[in-house]
Amino acid sequence: MKDIDIDSVDLQLLNQLQKDASLSNQALAKKLHVSAPTCMRRVARLHSLGLIERQVALLQPEKIAALLGRGLQAIVEVSLDHQSAELMDVFEKRAVADD
């Protein structure tokens, strides 16, 4: 990996963008006390260096589901072939796993 040279302004830019990537270039420049062209150049450089991968929106799934009238609720009954304590523990761990 090549050496990447960043300074305190770059770090402040990354910090502000991590908090709110929707800030306009003007607003970002004002927060960091730099000119708008300087801010734009630095952000472009941080992108080209791969320090900024992408900009995303963080959504509220519950609110969106409520607006769309959809969500997921289920009542499930499960029967196991064998019901030892060990197998029940394995099943419970797999049932609540996030993957």
C-alpha positions as a Markdown table, in Angstrom:
| # | Residue | x | y | z |
|---|---|---|---|---|
| 1 | Met | 0.0 | 0.0 | 0.0 |
| 2 | Lys | 1.3 | 3.4 | -0.9 |
| 3 | Asp | 1.9 | 6.0 | 1.8 |
| 4 | Ile | -1.1 | 8.2 | 2.3 |
| 5 | Asp | -0.4 | 11.7 | 3.6 |
| 6 | Ile | -3.3 | 13.3 | 5.4 |
| 7 | Asp | -3.4 | 16.2 | 7.8 |
| 8 | Ser | -5.7 | 17.5 | 10.5 |
| 9 | Val | -8.1 | 19.1 | 8.0 |
| 10 | Asp | -8.4 | 15.8 | 6.2 |
| 11 | Leu | -9.2 | 14.1 | 9.5 |
| 12 | Gln | -11.8 | 16.7 | 10.3 |
| 13 | Leu | -13.4 | 16.2 | 6.9 |
| 14 | Leu | -13.6 | 12.5 | 7.4 |
| 15 | Asn | -15.0 | 13.0 | 10.9 |
| 16 | Gln | -17.7 | 15.4 | 9.6 |
| 17 | Leu | -18.6 | 13.2 | 6.6 |
| 18 | Gln | -18.9 | 10.2 | 8.9 |
| 19 | Lys | -21.4 | 12.1 | 11.0 |
| 20 | Asp | -23.4 | 13.5 | 8.1 |
| 21 | Ala | -22.4 | 12.9 | 4.5 |
| 22 | Ser | -25.4 | 14.9 | 3.3 |
| 23 | Leu | -23.7 | 18.2 | 4.2 |
| 24 | Ser | -23.2 | 20.5 | 1.2 |
| 25 | Asn | -19.7 | 21.4 | 0.2 |
| 26 | Gln | -20.4 | 25.0 | 1.3 |
| 27 | Ala | -21.6 | 23.8 | 4.8 |
| 28 | Leu | -18.7 | 21.5 | 5.2 |
| 29 | Ala | -16.1 | 24.1 | 4.2 |
| 30 | Lys | -17.7 | 26.6 | 6.6 |
| 31 | Lys | -17.6 | 24.1 | 9.5 |
| 32 | Leu | -13.9 | 23.4 | 8.8 |
| 33 | His | -13.0 | 27.1 | 8.1 |
| 34 | Val | -11.6 | 26.4 | 4.7 |
| 35 | Ser | -12.6 | 27.7 | 1.3 |
| 36 | Ala | -15.3 | 25.7 | -0.7 |
| 37 | Pro | -12.8 | 24.9 | -3.6 |
| 38 | Thr | -10.3 | 23.6 | -1.1 |
| 39 | Cys | -12.9 | 21.5 | 0.6 |
| 40 | Met | -14.1 | 20.0 | -2.7 |
| 41 | Arg | -10.5 | 19.2 | -3.8 |
| 42 | Arg | -9.8 | 17.5 | -0.4 |
| 43 | Val | -13.0 | 15.4 | -0.5 |
| 44 | Ala | -12.2 | 14.3 | -4.0 |
| 45 | Arg | -8.7 | 13.4 | -3.0 |
| 46 | Leu | -10.0 | 11.4 | 0.0 |
| 47 | His | -12.3 | 9.5 | -2.4 |
| 48 | Ser | -9.5 | 8.8 | -4.9 |
| 49 | Leu | -7.3 | 7.5 | -2.0 |
| 50 | Gly | -10.0 | 5.1 | -1.1 |
| 51 | Leu | -10.5 | 6.6 | 2.3 |
| 52 | Ile | -14.1 | 7.3 | 1.5 |
| 53 | Glu | -15.7 | 4.2 | 0.0 |
| 54 | Arg | -19.3 | 5.5 | -0.6 |
| 55 | Gln | -22.1 | 7.6 | 0.9 |
| 56 | Val | -25.2 | 5.8 | 2.2 |
| 57 | Ala | -28.5 | 6.6 | 3.8 |
| 58 | Leu | -29.3 | 4.9 | 7.1 |
| 59 | Leu | -33.0 | 4.0 | 7.0 |
| 60 | Gln | -35.4 | 3.3 | 9.8 |
| 61 | Pro | -36.9 | -0.1 | 8.8 |
| 62 | Glu | -39.7 | 0.0 | 11.3 |
| 63 | Lys | -40.9 | 3.4 | 10.1 |
| 64 | Ile | -40.7 | 2.4 | 6.4 |
| 65 | Ala | -42.6 | -0.9 | 7.1 |
| 66 | Ala | -45.3 | 1.1 | 8.9 |
| 67 | Leu | -45.6 | 3.5 | 6.0 |
| 68 | Leu | -45.8 | 0.7 | 3.5 |
| 69 | Gly | -48.2 | -1.3 | 5.7 |
| 70 | Arg | -45.8 | -4.2 | 5.7 |
| 71 | Gly | -43.6 | -5.7 | 8.3 |
| 72 | Leu | -42.8 | -9.1 | 9.4 |
| 73 | Gln | -44.6 | -10.8 | 12.2 |
| 74 | Ala | -44.8 | -14.5 | 12.4 |
| 75 | Ile | -46.0 | -17.2 | 14.9 |
| 76 | Val | -44.0 | -20.3 | 14.3 |
| 77 | Glu | -44.2 | -23.7 | 15.8 |
| 78 | Val | -41.2 | -26.0 | 15.5 |
| 79 | Ser | -41.0 | -29.7 | 16.3 |
| 80 | Leu | -37.7 | -31.4 | 16.7 |
| 81 | Asp | -37.0 | -35.1 | 16.1 |
| 82 | His | -34.8 | -35.3 | 19.2 |
| 83 | Gln | -35.2 | -33.0 | 22.2 |
| 84 | Ser | -32.1 | -33.4 | 24.3 |
| 85 | Ala | -30.9 | -30.3 | 26.2 |
| 86 | Glu | -27.8 | -30.1 | 24.0 |
| 87 | Leu | -29.8 | -30.2 | 20.8 |
| 88 | Met | -32.3 | -27.6 | 22.1 |
| 89 | Asp | -29.4 | -25.3 | 22.9 |
| 90 | Val | -28.0 | -25.7 | 19.4 |
| 91 | Phe | -31.4 | -25.1 | 17.9 |
| 92 | Glu | -32.0 | -22.0 | 20.0 |
| 93 | Lys | -28.6 | -20.5 | 19.1 |
| 94 | Arg | -29.2 | -21.1 | 15.3 |
| 95 | Ala | -32.8 | -19.8 | 15.5 |
| 96 | Val | -31.7 | -16.4 | 16.9 |
| 97 | Ala | -28.5 | -16.0 | 14.8 |
| 98 | Asp | -28.3 | -13.0 | 12.6 |
| 99 | Asp | -26.8 | -14.7 | 9.6 |
